[in-house]
Amino acid sequence: MQGYRIDPTILREYDIRGVVGEKPGGNLGAGDARAIGRSFATLVRAQGGGKVVVGRDGRLSSPMLEAALVEGLTASGVDVVRIGISSSPMLYFAELSAEDVQGGIQITGSHNPADQNGFKMVMAGRPFYGAAIQRLGELAAAGEWSRGAGRVEDRSVIDAYVEGMLGALADLPADRLAALKIGWDAGNGAAGPVLERLTARLPGEHHLLHTDVDGTFPNHHPDPSEEANLADLRALVAAKKLDFGVAFDGDADRIGVIDGQGRALAGDQLLLIYAEDVLRKNPGARVIADVKASRVLFDRVAALGGVPDMWKTGHALIKSRMKQTGAVLAGEMTGHMFFADDYHGFDDAFYAALRLMAATLRLDRSVAEFHDAMPQPVSTPELRFAVGESRKFAAVEEVRGRLAEAGAEVVAVDGVRVTTADGWWLLRASNTQAMLVARAESETPEGLARLVGEIDRQLAASGLSR
């Protein structure tokens, strides 16, 4: 059977991402999508399944990739349920809630540049990542695909999805909800259609920006972790005197928040608000944060009676850790938030926004008041710098080896996180881009400078620089 070679650099740790177009400029096209569909369907059938749900974001390349993916899935004998333009959380919801579905694939480039796209996958209600993604490439290369003639149907899940989220506000007084004033920026991503339906069901005053789905992203790129992309939302919050504002990434699984004073909250600061709310009802519960999170977060979770758990960065890795440990809450610096107390445990920025509304009312503090009360260590932003795919992981291993020889205090669950008298610094390889990622945090500017200097020295020892 004739095989197909998928560029191994697009097969990442927890999803598939590449530059759309023919080689040499691109490494993701219709042939790749078709092969991915055939391989995924083969694995679904091997586990006794026969139906896969498929959604897509609003990128210009998504319809082409969807058509090829569906062709591959059906050629390997699974039926396909298409839900159309959707957020990743809506795809996860559809896969979990439909009894006749055994897997799901979301076509999305998430927060990556507009010329990129990819696939996020789930199977049997669990994230599909790591060795499973590599297996797709192996099956494709060998041409070891099942055969068949699957059918295709279209199914709308948006209303059921919106209805399922509203339970987050069920125990709150309607008059207090009605007093909230919130801004929302869909960023012309896949969030738009859901956001319009959701806010139409919510009490209170709601102001929406950029809800038209447009894969050219004419207003700003949909990445709320970048301050520049929050300018429109910040202006809206100020002009309308809103309680807070919410922004979404391209597939609406990451949330960004502006408080009533126009300040952006980092992912660990947002998680700290959720932790205070969740731990009141779930004392002693485990709360997971990725290795980039502030020490303030881990210390505060412990002080609130929770069990802090530092873990690897990556939505699939966090979700798997939650299932493994029974954690009820998790979050990442990039704005992925996961609730497993009264929700499904996947990252959903819409639901996270509702839980932020609920937390401010239950704890009787505004987002700005939460922000004011948080300790403010001195820290770098996330420092990202280009390093080739073939070099980035090796460089981190070199740094790890030198630190071990020096007897440094290191957490090595994901790259290296080093604690010193000045604070801590982190160096890790990105699983989604050809980059290294660094961060540092201290109590003083002088301490921060020394930590950054140590990062630079370690990089130089490996022949690299920021």
Secondary structure as UniProt FT lines:
FT   HELIX           8..10
FT   STRAND          16..21
FT   TURN            23..25
FT   HELIX           30..46
FT   TURN            47..48
FT   STRAND          51..56
FT   TURN            60..61
FT   HELIX           62..75
FT   TURN            76..77
FT   STRAND          79..85
FT   HELIX           88..97
FT   TURN            99..100
FT   STRAND          103..107
FT   TURN            110..111
FT   TURN            114..115
FT   STRAND          116..123
FT   TURN            124..125
FT   STRAND          126..127
FT   HELIX           131..142
FT   STRAND          152..154
FT   HELIX           158..165
FT   HELIX           166..169
FT   TURN            170..171
FT   HELIX           174..178
FT   STRAND          181..185
FT   TURN            187..188
FT   HELIX           191..200
FT   STRAND          205..209
FT   TURN            215..216
FT   TURN            224..225
FT   HELIX           227..230
FT   HELIX           231..240
FT   STRAND          244..248
FT   TURN            250..251
FT   STRAND          254..259
FT   TURN            260..261
FT   STRAND          264..265
FT   HELIX           267..281
FT   TURN            283..284
FT   STRAND          286..290
FT   TURN            291..292
FT   HELIX           295..303
FT   TURN            304..305
FT   STRAND          307..311
FT   HELIX           315..325
FT   STRAND          329..331
FT   TURN            333..334
FT   STRAND          336..339
FT   HELIX           349..362
FT   TURN            363..364
FT   HELIX           367..373
FT   STRAND          378..379
FT   STRAND          383..386
FT   HELIX           389..406
FT   STRAND          409..411
FT   STRAND          416..420
FT   TURN            421..422
FT   STRAND          423..429
FT   STRAND          435..442
FT   HELIX           445..461
FT   TURN            462..463
//
